[in-house]
């Protein structure tokens, strides 16, 4: 809707509602209000999508702000800047004049600046007798000052959305990784038909948009976490002792000679302990789990393989142990046997210890077989192994839970 027109060096320009609105906004400045212009500009950059402006438009606004002599926009001073298009182009990194005019119009349409036209349409200022600027014609920054509170609120909302989107992306990435690892494990270890879960996983991955927003990711994260829970539940059923069908006599050929002593080298042997640092414990105590907090302090590496990259419960630890078992090349039969002899919790702890000292063990599978054999005879306890790793990680073992 056109209300009138004015003449400019580039021809007649229509007086639109946006131009008129900018003039009205300029009248709404509270007395004594002021704001740091560069802080406000940073808020504009954060809220640019909500305000419907582009990077190039912001570059032109940055150039306009540079012509305002003070760092603080204040209603007590003239807020009109009057650079020529040539000067503006230079400060806007050599932007072409036609492009410059287009982005100046975008600033006006967005209600961020207002035109204050002279009778001949040019930008200039008249000075008083003492040299101060009296009347100026050009672009008024008053709408920026008037809307500073709104702009800062929009910037805060945009930052909150950015953080929420980042959090959803992280959850989605971790969940996707967890499902891929768990499916790889269950395909090898758990008999059954996993085609439907694989297809569900593939469909969810294909549904992820290239540039997702919060509305896209929120339902996808819920769907991925639900699928992960389904796979984890199947895996948990498999690792329960009464559901295991492994043959204790089943063995695999060791590719390299295992050296059980290597993981205990950090702990000095006492007179009452065996040479490998493992005190003999009665068989009826073999399946007693240690405090989870103590295990995680002794073996922090295992936490990277839990759901969402964390271990919050014994269930998470056992899921992580199955993933690590596969990664270290330990045969399923070796881990099954360890679960039957030590109990699933202690078998998971043993795998966590092996992971922590994987660089010092030639064959993780052979090492676990050897520990299982000693546990079957009542000649192995996880206590000294955990204490050695606690001391290696800077804990003395006292007050650890």
N, C-alpha and C positions, 0 to 999 in steps of 0.2 A: 504494500500500500504506500503510494507516494504522497507526501505531504507538501512538498515544494522542491526547489532545486536551487543550487548555487553554481556560480561559474568558477572554474579552476583553470590553471594553465593547461590542463589536459582535456578541457571541454566541460560540458554541464554534468554535474553529479547530482543524483536524486537525493533528497532528504528523506531517508527511510526511518522506520520506527526504531531501528537499532541506533541510529545517530541521535534521535530524540531521547531515547532511553538513557544513552550515555550522559547526556546533558542533565537529565533529572537525577541520575545516580550521584553526579558530582555535588548536588545540593544536600546530600544526606550525610555529609561528614560531621561527626560529632566534634564539638569544640575541644580544642587541645589534643586531638587524636594525632598520633604519629607512629611510624613503623619504619624499621630498617629496610631500605629498598632491596638490598641483596638477599636478606633473609626471606623477604616476601617473594623474591624471584625464585629462590630455591623451592619454596612451597608451591609456586606455580608450576615448576618443572615436575614436581611429584604429582600434582593434580591435573596435568595437561589432558589426560584422556577424559576426565570428568568434565573438563571445561571445553572440550572439543577443539583443541588447538594442537598444532604440529610442532616439531622441533624447529623447522625453519621460521615459523611464526614467533617462537620464543627467541630465536636469534635476533629478529628484528626488534622485539621488545627489549632485549638486552642492550641493543644499540641505542634505543630511545632513552633507557634509564641512564646510560653513560653520559648523556647530555644534561642530565639534571645534576647541578653542581654539588648538592649535599648528599650525604649517605642516608639521611632520614627524610622520608616523605612526611610533610607536615602541612596541615591546613592553614598554618600561620604564614606560609610563603606561597608564592606563585608556583603552581604545579604544571605550568605549560612549558614544553620544550619546542624549539622551532628550528631544528636542523634542516638543511636542504636535502633533497634526495641524493645528491652526490656525496655529501658528508655521511648520510645514513648508510649508503652503499659501502663506503670505505670501512665503516665500523661493523658492518654486517658481512665482512669477509668478501667484499667485491660482488655482492648479490646484484643481479641484473635489475634494471630499473622497473621493468614490467613485473618481475617477480616481487620486488620490494613493494610496489603499490598493492599487489594482490594480498600480501601478508599484512600490510597496514590495514587494509579493509577487513581482514579476518580478525584483527585485534579489536577494531571498532565493533564488528558484529558480535564478538564474544563479550562485549561490555567491559573490556579491560582498559581501554583508553577512549577518549572522546575528542572529536575534532572541534577546534575553536578557529573558525575560518575568519580571515580578514576580508575586507571589502573586495579586494582583487584576487582572493583565493590563495595568496602567497603566505609563507611563514616568515614572520619577523617579529621584532619587539621594539617598542619605543621606550626610551630611557628618560628618566626624570633629570632635573637640573643637577642633582648631586651624583648622577651616574648610575643610579639604581634602575632596575628594570621596572617600568611602569605597566604598560599594557603589552601583552604578548599574544601572538596568534600562531597556532600550530597544533600540537597534540597535547591534550590535558591528561595528566596522570592521576587526576582526582578519582576516577572510578576505581583505580587500584587501591587507593587509600580507603575509600568508602567500603570496598568489599574485602578488605584485608582479613577480617575475622572469618568470613565465609571461605576465603581461599585457604586459610590455615586449617579450617575444619575439614575441607575437602582433601587437603594434603594428608591429614592424619588418617582419614578414612582410607585413602589410597594406600598409605603405608601399612595399615592394618590388613587390607586385602592382599597386599604383596606378601606379607608375612604368612597369612593364612594359605595363600597359594603355594608358597615355598614349603610350608609344613605338609600340605597335601601331596605335593610332588615327592617329598622325602618318604612319606608313608607309602605311597604307591610304589616307589622304586624299591624300597626294602621288602615290601610284601611280594612284589613280582619276583625279586631275587630269591626270597625264601621259598616260594611255591615252586620255582624252577628247580631248586636244589632238592626239595623234598620229593618232587615227582621223580627226579633222577634216582633217588634212593629207593623209593617204594617200587619202582619198576623192576629193580634188581632183586630186592629182598622180599617183597610181599606178593604172593601169588594172587591173581584176580584180574578183573577187567578194569583197566584204568583209562580206557579210550574216552569215556564220557568226560572225565576230569581234564584230560589233556585237551579235548575239544573246547571245553568251557574256558580253560586257561587261554587257549589260542584266540578264542572269540573276544575275551576281555582285552587281551593285548591289542588286537586289531581295532578295538573300539576307542582306544586312546587317541584323542585329536592331536594334530601336529602342534597347535598352539592352544592348549586347553585353558579354560578359566575355572573359577571356583565352582560354578554350577555344573561344569562338565566332570570335574574330578571327584566331587563329593560322593555321588552314587557309585562311581567306579571304585573308589577306595573301599567302600562298604562291601561291594561285590568281591573284590580281591581278598579282603580279610575273611569273608565268609568261606571262600574257597580254600584259603590256607587253613582255616580251622577244620574243614572237612578232611583235608589230606593229613593234617597233624593228628586228628582223632584216629584215622586208620593206622597211622604209624604207631601211635601210643598203644593201640590194641595189640599190635604185633610184638612190641617189646615187653609186654607183661610176661612174667616168668611162667605162668601156667599155660600160656598159649604158645610157648616156644617148643619147637619140635626138633631142634638141632641135636645131632648125635655127638655125645662127648668124645667118642673115639675118632670123629672126623678130623682130619688134619690136612693142612696144605703144605706144599713144599716151600721152604724158606728160600728166597732168592739170595739173601745174604745172611751171614752169621749174626745173630742178635747179641747185644751186649747189655744185659740188664743192669750192670753196675753203673752205666754211664749217666743215668738220671739221678743217681744218689751221690755223685762225686762231690756235690756242693756241701753235703752234710758230713761232718767228721764223726768217725765211728767211735762209740764208747765201748768200754770193756764188756758191758752186758748185752751188746747188740751183735748181730751177725756182721760179717765183713761188708755185705751190701747195704747195711744200714737199716734193714727191715727186722724189727723185733717179732718174735714168734708170738702169736695171739691165739687163744682158744678158738676152735671152730664155731662155737655158738655165738661169738661176737663178730664173725666175719661179715655179716650182712647189716651191721649197724651203720647208717649213713652219718657222715660228718655234717656239721652246720654248713648250710649253703654259703653263708657269708665268708666263712673260712676258706671254702673251696675256691670261691671267685677271687679272693685276694691272693691265694696261692697260684691260681691258674687264670689270669685275666684274659688270655687269648681266646678262651672258649666262648666268651661273651659275644665276639664278633659273628658267631655262627648261630646264635639264638634267633628266635622270631623278632623281627624289627631291629636286629643287631643288638639284642639285649637278652640277658637271662634273669628272669624274675622269680622263677620257681624251679622245683626239681623236674617238673614236666618239660620246661624250656631247656634245662640242662641235658636231659636225655634225648630230646629232639636234636639239639646241637651236636651231641656226641655221635649220633647216627650219621649226621652230615660229615663230621670230621673223620669218622671211621672210613667213609667212602673216599674222602679226599686223601687220607694217608695210605690208602691201598690195603687196608686191613680187610681180610675176607669176612663175609657175613657169618660164616661158621665160627670164626674166632671170637667175634663179638657176642654171638649167641651163647657160646660156651662160657664166656666171662660173665654174662648176665645170669646164667643158671647157677654158677658157682658163687659169685660175689654178691649177686642181687643187682637189679638194673641200675639203682642209684650209684652204688660203688663202682660198677662197670663204667658208668658215665664219668665218674670222677677219675678213674684210671685212664680213660681216653683223654680227658682234659689234661692230666699230668703228662701224658705222652706228647700231646700237642705242644705243651709248654717247652719241652726239651727235645722237640723233633729233630733239631739240628745235630744232636748228639747221639741219635739212635739210628743204627743202620737199617733195621727192619722193624717197623712199628707192629706189623702183624706177629712176627716172631716174638717180639718183646711182650705183647699182650698174652700170647700163648704161654710164655714162661711164667708170667705173673699169675695166670689162672691156675697153672699146674701147682705152683707153690701154695696158692690159696686153698686148693683142694686138699692139700696135705696139712693145712693149718700152719703153714710156715711163712705167711705173708700178711702184712698189715699196711694199709694206706697211710697210717698216721705218720711214720718217719718220712715217707715220700712227700707228704703235704708240708710237714715242718721244714724240710730242706728247701722246698720251693718258696715257702713263706719267708725264710731267712734270706733267700736269694733276692726276693722282691722288697726287702727292707723291713719286714715285720719280724718281731721276736716270738710270735705265736701266743703271747699272753693277752688275754682279753679279746681275742679274735672270735667273732661269732657270725 
